Amino acid sequence: MANKGDELLRRPLYVYDLPGQVLETLKLKTDVDLAASAAVNQPPEPSDRSSSSGADNVVGSQACSMCGLSFTTVEEQRSHLKSDLHHYNLKQKLRGLKPVSESDFDKLIGDLDESLSGSDSDDSEDDEDDGRQESTLTALLKKQARLAERKGGFEDDEASSESGTGRGNQAKPPLVWFSSPVLPDKTYFGFYRAILTGEEQRKSDLVQVLKEKQVPPISLPTPAKDGTLPPMAYKGPHIFLCMIGGGHFAAMVVSLAPRSAKGATSMNREATVLAHKTFHRYTTRRKQGGSQSANDNSKGNAHSAGSSLRRYNEQALVNDVRTLLQDWKALLDTSDLLFIRATGATNRRTLFGPYEGQVLQHNDTRLRGFPFSTRRATQNELMRSFIELTRLKVQEINPTQQAKQEQTTPTPAKSSSAKPTKPKLSEAEETALLHTSQLQAFTRRSKLPALLSYIANNNLSPDYEFQPPEQYHRTPRLLHFAASQNSAPLVLGILTRAGANPLLKNIEGRTAFELAGDRSTRDAFRVARSELGEGKWAWDEAKVPAAISRAEADRREEREKQDADRQESERRKAEEERLRSEGPKVTGSSKVKGNTLGAALTKTTQELRQEATRGLTPEMNMRLERERRARAAEERLRKMQGGG
């Protein structure tokens, strides 16, 4: 049984297609609380900055102890001191309140018209948005002041609301836990409560609910040239996932039926994407943040070319999204659940209207927010979120110990104004926290030379254990962390140049190789086995497959890249051929859905220019035309000077 259990835990378990050995042995665990649920599968860091467990744990000259952040360069530290987060925490300190983290601050501003993250579009030089930082921070402080007046005190519980539709269930923990004899002692299975319908959540026998949710695998032929699947794929159970914010939109419909393929097992299935689409429109100024409509509402309409373009793009994004939802209406109507993250009132209006032909409804019982932090709206982020939602969690939990800690922890009186004192860290503890933050920062940025230099200069072991250890149960050491980040160059360097031990396991009993998420990272372990030799480590115990040379790994990677490029080229040719054959059918009155190539092929330069300026005032059109003529004149002068 133990061997079978180890084999089960070696690969991810798909909630909708669990092996009978797991499904038949599950028992609901009721004494595991919210704190245990929050400790599982921490979301990825929203940025490359390394932060420790609290503000008091951040040390070093390039750090902000108030915000709990450390930086690798002085420029990053200076930029942070000018940020909204730092200014907000200064206000918090003046009020005698504790500072907030980056993720909490992002949630606090979530109910404003747009988040501060903005988009990655190029900066424009318009100066109508100068002072946006102050206006956004002021808007947040004014909002909290109004809440304080209504509720009798300052509250920052805005961060506890679930991003998206605000339909989060705060009364229950986000994860449901089960015990099983196939697991080690005090280790449990868990899955997100959000994947259950309202009726399923009201049932007492959740084990039976999980059994009823199992979906048999389907065998699908190769998709058609236009990417469409056979009708049987669309008839099975599926869910809709959508994210919108900062001018970025991504949506996807995924089948819950696992795809049966050669070599696949019930523990590792390939997802079947029925439909997917992403949009990006330049609607926010980089680093300044805030939508153009929000700026217009607070300061009045700006009259620059950049503001006009952003204003036009906001409406274009609304049209694109609503057109797509209408095209997908049949898929949305038959979806089991709708997972939506819509940051800000403007984005929620884009999805939920009201408007004519509205597809999504506020009162739809299938609506869910994502029960974990998410990044920018992209296709990859949607797939990561789908995997996170549908994978069975494995976690070691000690409910008895947690109960004892809760009993020994005094509950502060509501009327008391004294703040709880945090234990002071010793010099050794502060140094350990600094080493942890620096090593993780170098790994996230793939700075191998700097990482090796830091280890050597500080006389650290390549198997240095991150501190505090309870926060890094899955990635306790550098090699585990690099493998989980899918950083193949760092894995190879840490093994061959730093001398890390690949046999060490985390608290789940997994070696670093078992945390690698892609082929290139797994190949890095095999190359290290080839270069270090069979006698260096017991590679089989580390779960590392047979050795391959660096040249062979490079050839495999190049071959896969060529195959991917060839498939993409064939897809593009087929799409162009299809659009070319369908081109004459497109009329001037036809609606353009998205940024399709077919529409571009049937439009002249003048038509595209007219479409770009549609909805602008005559003054705005004149300003844009003057700018075009000025650029054309500069180009002619440059060519004349070059010819002379």
C-alpha positions in Angstrom: 0.0 0.0 0.0 2.8 2.4 0.9 4.4 2.0 -2.5 1.1 2.6 -4.3 0.5 5.6 -2.1 3.9 7.0 -3.0 3.1 6.5 -6.7 -0.2 8.3 -6.3 1.4 11.3 -4.7 4.1 11.5 -7.4 1.8 13.1 -10.0 -1.0 15.6 -9.8 -4.5 14.3 -9.1 -7.4 15.6 -11.2 -10.5 16.2 -9.1 -12.9 15.1 -11.9 -11.1 11.9 -12.7 -9.7 10.4 -9.4 -8.3 6.9 -9.2 -10.5 4.5 -7.4 -7.8 3.9 -4.8 -8.2 7.5 -3.7 -11.9 8.0 -4.3 -13.1 5.0 -2.3 -11.0 5.8 0.7 -11.8 9.4 1.3 -13.4 10.6 4.6 -14.5 14.1 5.3 -12.2 15.9 7.8 -14.2 18.4 9.8 -11.6 19.6 12.3 -9.3 21.3 9.8 -9.9 25.1 9.9 -9.5 28.1 7.7 -5.8 28.6 8.8 -4.9 25.2 7.4 -6.7 26.0 4.1 -4.9 29.3 3.7 -1.5 27.5 4.0 -2.0 25.3 0.9 -0.6 26.2 -2.5 0.4 29.8 -1.9 -0.2 31.9 -5.1 2.7 33.0 -7.2 4.4 36.3 -6.2 2.8 39.2 -8.0 6.2 40.7 -8.7 9.9 39.9 -8.6 10.3 41.6 -5.3 11.2 39.4 -2.4 9.2 39.9 0.8 9.4 38.1 4.1 6.7 37.0 6.5 6.3 40.4 8.0 7.5 44.0 8.1 9.7 43.4 11.1 11.5 40.6 9.3 12.9 42.7 6.5 16.5 43.8 7.1 19.3 45.3 5.0 20.1 48.7 3.6 17.9 48.2 0.5 14.7 47.5 2.3 11.5 49.1 3.5 10.8 47.7 7.0 7.4 49.5 7.1 6.1 47.8 4.0 7.9 44.6 4.5 9.8 44.6 1.2 13.5 44.2 0.2 15.1 45.3 -3.1 18.2 44.3 -5.1 18.9 47.8 -6.4 18.8 51.3 -5.0 16.6 52.3 -8.0 13.9 49.8 -7.0 14.0 51.1 -3.5 13.7 54.8 -4.6 10.8 53.9 -6.9 9.0 52.1 -4.0 9.4 55.2 -1.7 7.4 57.2 -4.3 4.7 54.5 -4.7 1.1 54.6 -3.5 1.7 51.6 -1.3 4.4 53.3 0.7 2.4 56.6 1.0 -0.6 54.6 2.2 1.4 52.7 4.8 2.7 56.1 6.1 -0.9 57.2 6.6 -1.6 53.9 8.4 1.4 54.5 10.7 0.2 58.0 11.6 -3.2 56.5 12.5 -1.6 54.0 14.7 -2.6 51.1 12.4 -0.6 48.3 11.0 0.7 48.5 7.4 -0.7 46.4 4.6 1.1 44.1 2.1 1.2 44.6 -1.6 -1.5 42.0 -2.3 -3.8 43.6 0.4 -3.3 47.0 -1.1 -4.2 45.8 -4.6 -7.4 44.5 -3.2 -8.1 47.7 -1.3 -8.0 49.7 -4.5 -9.9 47.0 -6.4 -13.2 48.7 -5.9 -11.9 51.9 -7.4 -12.5 52.3 -11.2 -9.2 50.6 -12.1 -6.2 49.0 -10.3 -2.9 50.8 -10.2 -1.1 48.1 -12.2 -2.2 49.6 -15.5 -0.9 47.9 -18.6 2.4 47.2 -20.3 1.7 49.5 -23.1 4.3 52.0 -24.0 4.4 55.2 -22.0 2.9 58.3 -23.7 4.2 61.7 -22.9 0.8 63.4 -22.3 0.8 65.3 -19.1 -2.9 65.4 -18.4 -2.5 62.4 -16.0 0.2 64.0 -13.9 -0.7 63.7 -10.2 -2.7 60.5 -10.9 -0.8 58.9 -8.0 -2.1 61.5 -5.6 -5.7 61.4 -6.9 -5.9 57.6 -6.7 -4.5 57.5 -3.1 -6.8 60.4 -2.1 -9.8 58.6 -3.6 -9.0 55.5 -1.5 -8.5 57.5 1.7 -11.7 59.4 1.2 -13.6 56.2 0.6 -12.2 54.7 3.8 -13.1 57.9 5.6 -16.7 57.6 4.4 -16.8 54.0 5.6 -15.5 55.0 9.0 -18.2 57.6 9.4 -20.9 55.0 8.6 -19.5 52.2 10.6 -18.0 54.1 13.5 -14.4 53.5 12.8 -11.7 53.0 10.3 -11.9 49.6 8.6 -9.8 48.0 5.9 -11.8 44.8 5.4 -12.1 45.7 1.7 -9.2 43.4 1.2 -11.1 40.4 2.4 -13.7 40.6 -0.3 -13.2 38.2 -3.1 -12.0 39.7 -6.3 -14.4 39.6 -9.2 -18.1 39.5 -8.6 -18.0 39.7 -4.8 -19.9 36.5 -4.3 -17.3 35.0 -2.1 -18.4 32.8 0.8 -16.6 34.2 3.8 -18.3 32.0 6.3 -16.6 28.8 5.2 -12.9 28.0 4.5 -12.0 27.9 0.8 -10.9 24.3 0.9 -12.6 21.1 1.8 -10.4 18.4 3.5 -10.5 14.6 3.4 -8.4 11.9 5.1 -7.3 8.8 3.4 -5.3 5.7 4.3 -3.2 6.1 1.2 -1.7 9.3 2.8 0.9 9.5 5.6 -0.2 10.4 9.1 -1.6 13.9 9.6 -1.6 14.4 5.8 -4.9 15.2 4.0 -6.4 15.7 0.5 -8.2 19.0 -0.2 -10.0 20.7 -3.1 -11.6 24.2 -3.5 -15.1 24.6 -2.4 -15.7 26.9 -5.3 -15.9 24.1 -7.8 -19.1 22.9 -6.1 -22.5 24.2 -7.1 -24.8 25.8 -4.5 -26.9 22.6 -4.2 -23.8 20.5 -3.8 -22.4 22.7 -1.1 -25.6 22.2 0.9 -25.3 18.4 0.9 -23.8 16.8 4.0 -22.1 13.9 2.2 -19.4 15.6 0.2 -17.6 12.4 -0.5 -20.6 11.2 -2.5 -20.8 14.6 -4.2 -17.2 14.2 -5.3 -17.9 10.7 -6.6 -20.8 12.1 -8.6 -18.6 14.7 -10.2 -16.3 12.2 -11.8 -16.2 12.5 -15.6 -15.1 9.6 -17.9 -12.2 10.4 -20.2 -13.0 11.1 -23.9 -10.9 10.2 -26.9 -10.8 13.1 -29.4 -9.4 13.1 -32.9 -7.0 15.7 -34.1 -8.6 19.2 -34.3 -9.5 20.5 -37.7 -7.3 23.1 -39.5 -9.3 25.9 -38.1 -8.9 24.6 -34.6 -12.4 23.4 -34.0 -13.2 20.1 -32.2 -15.8 17.5 -33.0 -19.3 18.2 -31.6 -19.0 15.6 -28.9 -16.4 17.8 -27.1 -18.8 20.6 -26.7 -21.6 18.5 -25.3 -19.8 17.4 -22.2 -19.5 19.4 -18.9 -17.4 22.5 -19.1 -16.6 25.7 -17.2 -16.0 29.4 -18.2 -13.1 31.4 -16.9 -12.6 35.1 -17.5 -10.3 37.9 -16.3 -10.4 41.6 -17.1 -8.4 44.5 -15.7 -6.0 47.3 -16.8 -7.0 47.0 -20.5 -6.3 43.3 -20.6 -9.1 40.7 -21.1 -8.7 36.9 -21.3 -11.5 34.3 -21.5 -11.5 30.5 -21.9 -14.0 27.6 -21.9 -12.5 24.3 -20.8 -14.0 20.9 -20.9 -14.0 19.0 -17.6 -13.7 15.7 -19.3 -10.1 14.5 -19.3 -8.6 13.7 -22.7 -7.5 10.1 -23.1 -4.1 9.9 -24.8 -1.2 7.5 -25.1 0.8 7.3 -21.9 -1.7 9.4 -19.9 -3.0 8.2 -16.6 -5.9 9.3 -14.5 -3.5 11.5 -12.5 -2.2 13.5 -15.4 -4.6 14.5 -18.1 -4.4 17.1 -20.8 -7.0 19.8 -20.7 -9.3 20.3 -23.6 -9.8 24.0 -24.4 -13.1 24.5 -26.2 -12.6 28.2 -26.9 -10.2 31.0 -25.8 -9.6 34.6 -26.6 -7.5 37.5 -25.3 -7.8 41.3 -26.0 -5.6 44.1 -25.0 -6.3 47.8 -25.5 -4.2 50.8 -24.4 -6.5 52.3 -21.7 -4.2 53.2 -18.9 -0.9 55.0 -18.6 2.0 52.8 -17.6 3.0 53.4 -13.9 0.4 56.2 -13.5 -2.5 53.7 -13.5 -6.2 54.5 -13.6 -8.6 54.4 -16.5 -9.1 57.4 -18.7 -12.8 57.5 -17.7 -11.9 57.6 -14.0 -9.5 60.5 -14.7 -12.2 62.3 -16.7 -14.7 61.9 -13.8 -12.3 63.2 -11.2 -10.5 66.0 -13.2 -12.7 66.7 -16.2 -12.1 65.7 -19.8 -8.5 65.9 -20.9 -7.8 67.1 -24.5 -4.6 65.4 -25.6 -4.2 62.9 -28.4 -3.2 60.2 -25.9 -6.3 60.7 -23.7 -8.5 60.6 -26.8 -7.0 57.3 -27.9 -7.4 55.8 -24.4 -11.0 57.0 -24.3 -11.7 55.4 -27.7 -9.9 52.2 -26.7 -12.0 51.9 -23.5 -15.2 51.8 -25.6 -13.6 49.5 -28.2 -12.7 47.0 -25.4 -16.2 47.1 -24.2 -17.5 46.3 -27.7 -15.0 43.6 -28.2 -15.8 41.8 -24.9 -19.5 42.0 -25.3 -19.4 40.8 -28.9 -17.3 37.8 -27.8 -19.7 37.0 -25.0 -22.5 37.0 -27.5 -20.6 34.7 -29.8 -20.0 32.3 -26.9 -23.5 32.5 -25.5 -24.3 28.9 -26.2 -21.2 27.8 -24.4 -21.8 30.1 -21.5 -25.4 29.0 -21.1 -24.4 25.4 -20.8 -21.3 26.0 -18.5 -21.4 24.3 -15.1 -19.7 27.3 -13.4 -18.5 30.8 -14.4 -15.3 31.9 -12.8 -14.8 35.7 -13.2 -12.3 38.2 -12.0 -13.4 41.8 -12.9 -11.3 44.5 -11.1 -13.2 47.8 -10.6 -16.6 49.1 -11.3 -15.8 49.9 -15.0 -14.8 46.3 -15.8 -17.8 44.9 -14.0 -20.1 47.1 -16.0 -18.4 45.8 -19.2 -19.4 42.3 -18.3 -22.6 42.7 -16.4 -24.0 45.9 -18.0 -26.8 46.5 -18.0 -26.9 46.7 -21.8 -29.0 45.3 -24.6 -28.4 41.6 -25.4 -26.7 41.1 -22.0 -25.2 37.6 -21.6 -23.8 37.5 -18.0 -26.2 38.2 -15.2 -25.3 39.4 -11.6 -27.8 37.0 -10.0 -26.5 33.9 -11.8 -25.9 31.2 -9.1 -23.1 29.8 -11.2 -20.9 32.9 -10.7 -17.7 32.4 -8.7 -14.6 34.4 -7.9 -11.2 32.9 -8.0 -10.4 31.7 -4.4 -6.7 32.6 -4.8 -4.6 35.5 -6.0 -4.2 35.9 -9.7 -1.9 37.8 -12.1 -2.6 39.8 -15.2 -5.3 38.5 -17.5 -3.5 36.2 -20.0 -4.2 32.8 -21.6 -1.4 31.3 -19.5 -2.8 32.7 -16.2 -6.3 31.3 -17.1 -4.8 27.8 -17.6 -2.8 28.1 -14.4 -5.9 29.0 -12.5 -7.8 26.1 -14.1 -5.1 23.7 -13.0 -5.1 25.2 -9.5 -8.9 24.8 -9.2 -9.0 21.2 -10.5 -6.0 19.6 -8.8 -6.4 17.7 -5.5 -4.2 19.3 -2.8 -2.0 17.3 -0.5 -1.1 18.9 2.8 0.2 17.9 6.3 -2.0 19.4 8.9 -2.1 19.0 12.7 -5.5 20.2 13.9 -4.7 19.4 17.6 -1.6 21.5 17.6 -3.5 24.4 16.0 -6.2 24.2 18.5 -3.7 24.3 21.4 -2.1 27.4 19.8 -5.5 29.1 19.5 -6.3 28.3 23.2 -3.0 29.7 24.4 -3.3 32.8 22.3 -5.1 35.5 24.3 -8.0 37.3 22.6 -7.6 41.0 22.8 -10.5 43.0 24.1 -12.3 45.2 21.6 -12.0 48.3 23.8 -8.3 47.9 24.3 -6.1 50.3 22.3 -2.9 48.5 23.1 -1.2 46.9 20.0 0.1 43.3 20.3 3.9 43.2 20.6 5.7 41.0 18.2 8.6 38.9 19.4 12.0 40.5 18.7 14.2 38.6 16.3 17.7 37.8 17.2 20.6 38.8 15.0 20.9 35.2 13.7 17.2 35.1 12.8 17.3 38.4 11.0 20.4 37.2 9.0 18.6 34.0 8.1 15.6 35.9 6.8 17.9 38.1 4.8 19.6 35.1 3.2 16.2 33.6 2.3 14.9 36.7 0.7 18.1 37.3 -1.3 18.4 33.7 -2.5 14.8 33.7 -3.7 15.1 37.0 -5.4 18.2 35.9 -7.4 16.3 32.7 -8.4 13.2 34.5 -9.5 15.3 36.8 -11.7 17.4 33.9 -13.0 20.6 35.6 -11.9 22.9 32.5 -11.7 26.3 34.4 -11.4 24.9 36.6 -8.6 23.4 33.7 -6.8 26.6 31.7 -6.9 28.6 34.7 -5.8 26.2 35.4 -2.9 26.5 31.8 -1.7 30.3 31.9 -1.8 30.6 35.3 -0.2 28.4 34.4 2.7 29.8 30.8 3.2 26.3 29.3 2.7 25.6 25.7 1.9 23.9 25.1 -1.5 21.3 23.2 0.5 20.6 26.1 2.8 17.2 25.8 4.4 14.8 28.7 3.9 13.6 30.5 7.0 11.1 30.3 8.6 10.8 26.6 7.6 7.0 26.5 8.2 6.4 28.9 5.3 8.4 26.9 2.8 7.1 23.4 3.3 6.9 22.7 -0.4 10.2 24.4 -1.5 12.4 24.3 1.6 15.7 24.7 -0.3 17.2 26.4 -3.2 17.1 23.5 -5.7 13.4 22.8 -4.8 12.6 26.5 -5.3 14.4 26.7 -8.7 12.7 23.5 -10.0 9.3 24.8 -9.0 10.0 28.1 -10.9 10.8 26.0 -14.0 14.2 27.7 -14.2 16.4 25.2 -16.1 19.6 27.2 -16.2 19.5 27.7 -12.5 18.8 24.1 -11.8 21.8 23.0 -13.8 24.0 25.7 -12.2 22.9 24.9 -8.7 23.6 21.2 -9.2 26.9 21.3 -11.2 28.5 24.5 -9.9 27.1 25.0 -6.4 27.0 21.2 -5.6 23.4 21.0 -4.3 22.1 17.6 -3.1 19.2 16.3 -5.4 18.3 13.6 -2.8 16.9 16.0 -0.2 13.1 15.9 0.0 10.5 18.4 1.1 7.9 17.8 3.8 5.7 16.1 1.3 8.4 13.6 0.5 9.2 15.0 -2.9 12.6 15.5 -4.4 13.4 18.7 -6.4 13.1 16.8 -9.7 9.5 15.9 -8.9 8.6 19.7 -8.6 9.9 20.4 -12.1 7.0 21.5 -14.3 8.3 21.4 -17.8 10.6 19.2 -20.0 13.5 21.7 -20.2 13.8 21.8 -16.4 13.6 18.0 -16.1 16.3 17.8 -18.8 18.5 20.0 -16.7 18.6 17.4 -14.0 19.5 14.7 -16.6 22.3 16.9 -18.0 23.6 17.4 -14.5 23.6 13.6 -14.0 25.6 13.3 -17.2 28.2 15.9 -16.3 28.6 15.0 -12.6 28.7 11.3 -13.2 26.8 8.3 -11.9 28.9 8.1 -8.8 28.2 11.6 -7.5 24.7 11.0 -6.3 22.2 8.1 -6.1 20.3 9.6 -9.0 17.6 6.9 -9.1 16.7 7.7 -5.5 16.4 11.4 -6.5 13.9 10.2 -9.2 16.1 11.6 -12.0 15.8 9.6 -15.3 18.7 8.4 -17.4 21.5 10.9 -18.2 21.6 12.9 -21.4 24.3 15.2 -22.7 24.0 18.9 -23.0 24.1 18.7 -26.8 21.3 16.1 -26.8 19.2 18.3 -24.5 19.8 21.3 -26.8 18.8 19.3 -29.9 15.6 18.2 -28.2 14.7 21.7 -27.3 15.6 23.0 -30.8 13.5 20.2 -32.3 10.5 21.0 -30.1 10.9 24.7 -31.0 11.0 23.9 -34.7 7.9 21.6 -34.4 6.0 24.3 -32.6 7.1 26.9 -35.2 6.1 24.6 -38.0 2.7 24.0 -36.5 2.1 27.7 -35.9 3.2 28.4 -39.5 0.8 25.8 -40.9 -2.0 27.2 -38.7 -1.4 30.7 -39.9 -1.3 29.6 -43.6 -4.6 27.8 -43.1 -6.1 30.8 -41.4 -4.9 33.2 -44.1 -6.2 30.9 -46.8 -9.6 30.6 -45.1 -9.8 34.4 -44.6 -8.7 35.0 -48.2 -11.5 32.7 -49.5 -14.1 34.3 -47.3 -12.8 37.8 -47.8 -15.2 38.9 -50.6 -18.2 37.9 -48.4 -17.3 40.6 -45.9 -19.3 43.8 -46.6 -18.8 47.3 -45.3 -21.7 46.9 -43.0 -20.5 43.7 -41.4 -19.4 43.9 -37.8 -15.7 43.4 -37.1 -15.3 40.9 -34.2 -12.0 41.3 -32.5 -8.8 42.1 -34.3 -9.2 39.4 -37.1 -6.9 39.2 -40.1 -9.9 38.8 -42.4 -11.2 42.2 -41.5 -7.8 43.8 -42.0 -7.4 42.3 -45.4 -10.7 43.8 -46.6 -10.1 47.3 -45.3 -8.1 50.0 -47.0 -5.8 52.4 -45.2 -8.3 55.1 -45.3 -11.0 52.9 -43.9 -8.7 51.8 -41.0 -7.9 55.5 -40.3 -11.6 56.4 -40.3 -12.3 53.5 -37.9 -9.5 54.6 -35.5 -11.0 58.1 -35.3 -14.6 57.2 -35.1 -16.3 58.8 -32.2 -13.8 61.6 -31.8 -14.7 65.3 -31.9 -13.7 67.5 -34.9 -11.0 69.1 -32.7 -9.5 65.8 -31.8 -9.5 64.7 -35.4 -7.7 67.9 -36.4 -5.1 67.4 -33.7 -4.4 63.8 -34.8 -4.2 64.8 -38.4 -1.7 67.6 -37.6 0.4 65.0 -35.8 0.3 62.7 -38.8 1.3 65.4 -41.2 4.2 66.5 -38.9 5.6 63.0 -38.7 5.3 62.6 -42.5 7.2 65.9 -43.0 9.9 64.8 -40.7 10.3 61.5 -42.6 10.6 63.4 -45.9 13.2 65.7 -44.5 15.2 62.8 -43.2 15.1 61.0 -46.5 16.2 64.2 -48.4 19.1 64.7 -46.0 20.2 61.1 -46.4 20.0 61.3 -50.2 22.1 64.5 -50.3 
